[in-house]
């Protein structure tokens, strides 16, 4: 499988080329025409394909059938190829979609109390780490896209954790790396269902919560 080989830019932007999606280290992701289509019907098909691909890659790995992904999305295989000419384009779109979801968290969770915001953001981190793990062999970890995406996630995570620590609801001395490794470990565990993984995550988060003496 051919992978893109690009060196990270100091600015942290994935691309300035017209029609490509960009991720910045400031924790934002922008989509241009080559990302999500402009027409509403095409945009719906694009989003359905990305959601179906995320599920299929999580279940069957990066060799998941593209025909099955199209079937799950309720579209024809021709529609899939119009949006994603190569399998790599689909890998990148699924990864960027998870980065975008985390990057939007700043606005979506900003009004919640510090602990609730941190817990909700960590739920999204689990989805991001799970997707990244499923696509591990397909993503070029040295590419601009991956490096900028990781930087955006780290910036968001550090902000939510710092807010929780400053509010006195998370243990002092915690680092984002601690949280990331905790989540990575949880996503590696074979659970009987998603409910069990959710319970394990809640138990782990309880261990991060500051309990005043």
C-alpha positions as CSV (number, residue, x, y, z in Angstrom):
1,X,0.0,0.0,0.0
2,X,1.5,3.3,-1.1
3,X,1.6,6.0,1.6
4,X,2.2,9.7,1.4
5,X,5.5,10.9,2.6
6,X,5.6,14.5,3.7
7,X,7.7,16.3,6.3
8,X,5.8,18.3,8.9
9,X,5.8,22.1,8.6
10,X,6.7,24.3,11.5
11,X,3.4,26.0,11.3
12,X,1.5,22.8,12.0
13,X,-0.8,23.3,9.0
14,X,-1.5,20.2,7.0
15,X,-2.1,21.9,3.7
16,X,-2.6,25.3,2.0
17,X,-3.5,23.8,-1.3
18,X,-6.9,24.7,-2.6
19,X,-9.5,22.1,-2.1
20,X,-7.9,20.2,0.8
21,X,-8.8,20.0,4.5
22,X,-6.4,21.5,7.0
23,X,-5.6,20.9,10.6
24,X,-3.7,23.4,12.7
25,X,-1.9,23.1,16.0
26,X,-4.2,25.8,17.3
27,X,-6.8,23.1,17.7
28,X,-8.9,24.0,14.7
29,X,-9.7,22.0,11.6
30,X,-11.0,23.6,8.4
31,X,-12.6,21.9,5.5
32,X,-12.3,23.1,1.9
33,X,-14.1,21.8,-1.2
34,X,-12.1,18.6,-1.6
35,X,-13.0,17.7,1.9
36,X,-16.8,17.7,2.5
37,X,-18.7,18.5,-0.7
38,X,-20.7,21.7,-1.0
39,X,-24.0,20.3,-2.2
40,X,-26.2,19.1,0.6
41,X,-27.0,15.6,-0.9
42,X,-23.3,15.0,-1.7
43,X,-22.3,16.1,1.8
44,X,-24.8,13.7,3.4
45,X,-23.3,10.8,1.3
46,X,-19.8,11.9,2.2
47,X,-20.6,11.9,5.9
48,X,-22.4,8.5,5.7
49,X,-19.4,7.0,4.0
50,X,-17.0,8.3,6.6
51,X,-19.2,7.0,9.4
52,X,-19.6,3.6,7.7
53,X,-15.8,3.4,7.1
54,X,-15.0,4.1,10.7
55,X,-17.2,1.2,11.8
56,X,-15.8,-1.2,9.2
57,X,-12.2,-0.4,9.9
58,X,-12.8,-0.8,13.6
59,X,-14.3,-4.2,13.0
60,X,-12.3,-5.6,10.1
61,X,-9.1,-3.5,10.0
62,X,-7.7,-1.5,7.1
63,X,-8.5,-4.3,4.6
64,X,-12.3,-3.9,5.2
65,X,-14.3,-4.3,2.0
66,X,-15.0,-1.0,0.2
67,X,-18.2,-2.6,-1.2
68,X,-19.3,-3.3,2.3
69,X,-18.6,0.3,3.4
70,X,-20.7,1.6,0.5
71,X,-23.5,-0.9,1.4
72,X,-23.5,0.3,5.0
73,X,-23.6,3.9,3.9
74,X,-26.6,3.1,1.6
75,X,-24.8,4.3,-1.6
76,X,-23.3,2.7,-4.6
77,X,-19.6,1.9,-5.0
78,X,-19.3,4.5,-7.7
79,X,-20.4,7.2,-5.2
80,X,-17.7,6.0,-2.8
81,X,-15.0,6.3,-5.5
82,X,-16.2,9.7,-6.5
83,X,-15.6,11.0,-3.0
84,X,-12.6,8.8,-2.2
85,X,-10.6,7.9,-5.4
86,X,-8.2,5.8,-3.3
87,X,-8.4,3.8,-0.1
88,X,-5.8,6.1,1.4
89,X,-8.2,9.1,0.8
90,X,-10.8,7.3,2.9
91,X,-8.3,6.5,5.7
92,X,-7.3,10.2,5.8
93,X,-10.9,11.3,5.9
94,X,-11.8,9.0,8.8
95,X,-8.8,10.2,10.8
96,X,-9.5,13.9,10.1
97,X,-13.1,13.4,11.0
98,X,-12.1,12.3,14.5
99,X,-9.6,15.2,14.8
100,X,-12.4,17.6,13.8
101,X,-14.8,16.2,16.4
102,X,-12.2,16.8,19.2
103,X,-11.3,20.2,17.8
104,X,-14.9,21.4,18.0
105,X,-15.0,20.4,21.6
106,X,-13.6,23.7,22.8
107,X,-16.8,25.5,21.7
108,X,-19.3,22.7,22.4
109,X,-18.1,21.9,25.9
110,X,-16.9,25.3,27.0
111,X,-20.0,26.1,29.1
112,X,-20.0,22.9,31.1
113,X,-18.5,22.7,34.6
114,X,-14.8,21.9,34.5
115,X,-15.1,18.2,35.5
116,X,-18.1,17.5,33.2
117,X,-16.2,19.2,30.3
118,X,-13.1,17.1,31.0
119,X,-15.1,13.8,31.1
120,X,-17.1,14.6,27.9
121,X,-13.8,15.5,26.1
122,X,-12.2,12.3,27.3
123,X,-15.1,10.3,25.8
124,X,-14.2,11.9,22.5
125,X,-10.6,11.1,23.1
126,X,-11.5,7.4,23.4
127,X,-13.2,7.6,19.9
128,X,-10.1,9.3,18.5
129,X,-7.6,6.8,19.9
130,X,-9.8,3.9,18.8
131,X,-9.9,5.2,15.3
132,X,-6.2,5.9,15.2
133,X,-5.5,2.4,16.5
134,X,-7.7,0.8,13.8
135,X,-5.9,2.8,11.1
136,X,-2.4,2.5,12.6
137,X,-0.8,0.6,9.7
138,X,-2.5,2.8,7.1
139,X,-1.6,6.3,8.4
140,X,1.8,7.9,7.7
141,X,2.8,9.0,11.2
142,X,5.4,11.4,9.7
143,X,3.0,13.2,7.5
144,X,1.9,16.8,8.0
145,X,-1.7,15.7,8.4
146,X,-0.9,13.2,11.2
147,X,1.5,15.5,13.1
148,X,-0.8,18.5,13.0
149,X,-3.8,16.3,14.0
150,X,-1.9,15.0,17.0
151,X,-0.8,18.5,18.0
152,X,-4.4,19.7,17.8
153,X,-5.6,16.8,20.0
154,X,-2.8,17.5,22.5
155,X,-3.6,21.2,22.7
156,X,-7.3,20.5,23.4
157,X,-6.5,17.9,26.0
158,X,-4.1,20.0,27.9
159,X,-6.6,22.9,28.0
160,X,-9.5,20.8,29.4
161,X,-7.2,19.0,31.9
162,X,-5.6,22.3,33.1
163,X,-9.1,23.8,33.6
164,X,-10.1,20.8,35.7
165,X,-7.0,20.9,37.8
166,X,-7.3,24.7,38.3
167,X,-10.9,24.2,39.4
168,X,-9.8,21.7,42.0
169,X,-11.8,18.8,40.5
170,X,-8.9,16.8,39.0
171,X,-5.8,15.6,40.9
172,X,-2.9,18.1,40.9
173,X,0.2,17.0,39.1
174,X,-1.7,15.1,36.3
175,X,-0.3,15.5,32.8
176,X,-2.1,15.0,29.5
177,X,0.3,12.2,28.7
178,X,-1.0,10.4,31.8
179,X,-4.6,10.7,30.5
180,X,-3.6,9.7,27.0
181,X,-1.8,6.5,28.2
182,X,-4.8,5.6,30.4
183,X,-7.2,6.0,27.5
184,X,-4.8,4.0,25.1
185,X,-4.7,1.2,27.6
186,X,-8.5,1.1,27.9
187,X,-9.0,1.0,24.1
188,X,-6.7,-2.1,24.0
189,X,-8.8,-4.1,26.4
190,X,-11.1,-6.7,24.9
191,X,-14.5,-5.9,26.3
192,X,-17.7,-7.9,26.0
193,X,-19.5,-4.8,24.8
194,X,-19.3,-1.0,24.6
195,X,-21.1,-0.7,27.9
196,X,-18.2,-2.5,29.7
197,X,-15.7,-0.2,28.1
198,X,-17.7,2.8,29.3
199,X,-17.8,1.4,32.9
200,X,-14.0,0.9,32.9
201,X,-13.5,4.4,31.6
202,X,-15.7,5.8,34.3
203,X,-13.8,3.9,37.0
204,X,-10.5,5.2,35.6
205,X,-11.8,8.8,35.5
206,X,-12.9,8.5,39.1
207,X,-9.3,7.8,40.0
208,X,-8.3,11.1,38.4
209,X,-10.8,13.1,40.3
210,X,-9.5,15.1,43.3
211,X,-11.1,14.1,46.5
212,X,-10.6,16.8,49.1
213,X,-9.6,15.4,52.5
